[in-house]
């Protein structure tokens, strides 16, 4: 599955990892390292989160954390129509909350930050 920004007519992610179970929701990107990351935490990581990947979470409330992660990410909060309601950059060992209500969120590589703005409409193909 791919994620496209319909408003800007650009592909945001080529490969989407969907998280549904409780364990998947809690761990998220923790077991992943970035392709170019050089953090000491990477010795404990066994998966690689590539620049063209995204992680989709079906969670409607709460905060997003990057505890035990070794690289910064961009968190995109979406409403039911997949309209972007908030975008937050999240450094390792941080916690953020959306400023508005949301129905799901996507975690992206930090390089994707300029591809998405509040108000953009995303589509999944």
C-alpha positions in Angstrom: 0.0 0.0 0.0 1.2 3.5 -0.8 0.3 6.9 0.8 -0.2 9.9 -1.6 -0.7 13.5 -0.7 -3.7 14.3 -3.0 -3.4 18.0 -2.3 0.2 18.2 -3.5 0.1 15.3 -5.9 3.2 13.6 -4.4 3.8 10.1 -3.0 4.6 10.2 0.7 5.4 6.5 1.3 5.8 3.5 -0.9 5.5 0.8 1.8 3.0 1.1 4.7 3.3 -1.0 7.8 -0.1 -1.3 9.5 -0.2 -1.6 13.3 -3.3 -3.1 14.9 -2.6 -5.4 17.9 -1.9 -4.0 21.3 1.7 -5.1 21.2 2.2 -3.6 17.8 0.7 -0.3 19.0 2.9 -0.1 22.0 6.2 -1.0 20.3 5.6 0.8 17.0 9.0 1.8 15.6 11.0 0.9 18.7 12.5 -2.3 17.1 13.5 -0.3 14.0 16.6 1.6 13.1 16.9 4.2 10.4 19.0 3.4 7.3 21.6 6.0 8.2 21.3 6.1 12.0 24.4 5.7 14.0 22.9 5.6 17.5 24.2 3.3 20.2 20.7 2.0 20.5 21.0 0.5 17.0 22.9 -2.5 18.3 19.6 -3.7 19.8 17.5 -3.0 16.6 16.8 -5.9 14.2 14.7 -4.1 11.6 15.4 -1.2 9.3 12.8 1.7 8.7 13.5 2.9 5.2 12.9 6.5 4.0 10.1 5.4 1.7 8.2 3.5 4.5 5.4 4.7 6.8 3.7 3.1 9.8 0.0 3.5 10.2 -1.8 3.3 13.6 -5.5 3.1 14.1 -5.7 4.9 17.4 -8.1 7.7 18.1 -6.8 9.3 21.2 -3.7 9.6 23.3 -0.1 10.6 22.9 2.7 9.3 20.6 6.1 8.6 22.1 9.5 7.9 20.7 11.0 6.3 23.8 13.9 4.0 23.0 13.9 5.1 19.4 17.2 6.0 17.8 16.0 8.5 15.1 13.6 11.4 14.7 10.2 11.0 12.9 7.3 13.0 11.7 3.9 12.1 13.1 0.9 13.0 10.9 -2.6 13.0 12.6 -5.6 12.3 10.3 -9.4 12.6 10.6 -11.9 10.2 9.2 -11.6 11.7 5.7 -7.8 11.3 5.9 -7.4 15.1 6.1 -4.3 16.2 8.0 -5.3 17.8 11.3 -1.8 18.1 12.8 1.8 17.4 12.0 4.5 17.0 14.7 8.2 16.4 14.5 9.3 13.9 17.2 12.9 13.5 18.4 14.0 10.3 20.2 12.8 10.0 23.8 10.0 12.5 23.3 6.2 12.5 23.7 3.6 14.6 21.7 -0.1 15.0 21.5 -2.2 16.2 18.6 -3.7 19.7 19.0 -7.0 18.4 17.6 -9.1 15.2 17.6 -7.9 12.5 15.2 -8.9 9.0 14.0 -5.5 7.6 13.1 -1.9 8.7 12.7 1.1 7.9 10.5 4.8 7.9 11.5 7.2 8.9 8.7 10.9 9.4 8.2 11.9 12.9 9.1 12.8 13.7 5.5 9.0 13.6 4.6 8.2 16.6 6.8 8.0 19.1 3.9 5.6 16.9 1.9 2.7 17.3 4.3 0.9 20.2 5.9 -2.2 20.7 8.0 -5.2 20.7 5.7 -3.7 18.3 3.1 -5.8 15.3 2.0 -4.0 11.9 1.9 -5.1 8.8 0.0 -4.1 5.2 0.3 -3.5 3.2 -2.9 
